[in-house]
């Protein structure tokens, strides 16, 4: 398994790309500033577009077993993937959440110390969100079944304004799962308290590799010279350490480590519960893997390659 992983390091580009990055950064900053000046006045209400979310129940077809799943979907159609919603930074807002499940659930902005909102089965509630600083935040269900079956979304605060072009904004909802305990939790007979947590599935936007590479929200498809942004939320119970092949990324926001803002890294730890925004300058053509550096996290139920791997594809 180790050897295959090492084979992924075929693109030995860390050195060559480092020198041009400073010049390109200046160039792209100028480019972005010009773009912003034109695009910002046109943005209007588009950042407020998502005013509703649906708690949906379905089946997550994973390998080798399928498990019951809950998601916060952007529509009342089961896709198996949690929505990402956007809001302007520093302005309080709200969202209506419809509970289509047969169980009551508790929903809240997860970092918020205020009380969660009960949404009875089959009804709806308005979740009030405080003014959020620029960055990535988490909104989701906090009752045990809602949380552990995976109904958690990210709230991108101010990122639409930051990126100017929605096509340059990608997102990764990170998850780790123990599929056996999901069955027990859903049946209400989970007695895992005090036991060690051993996840067997690892996901980006509720998908594992290779499906991750087909995800238009998560798999990065850009043109050479583009600057793009990646909004990341760690919804798992573990920390996740992502290694970028080919590129150094700039940490632009972090809920748990604001002192790391401005760091340029090829390996980025994302703590449990953390929201982070990364900026990537696509200054090299080709396809490069991004993967969790923890070996178990690049497997599907122990089979490599799988789990938390996706691609950055830069068209020349
Ligand atoms: Cu690597």
Boltz pocket constraint, residues with backbone or C-beta under 6 A from the ligand:
constraints:
  - pocket:
      binder: B
      contacts: [[A, 9], [A, 243], [A, 244], [A, 245], [A, 289], [A, 291]]
      max_distance: 6.0
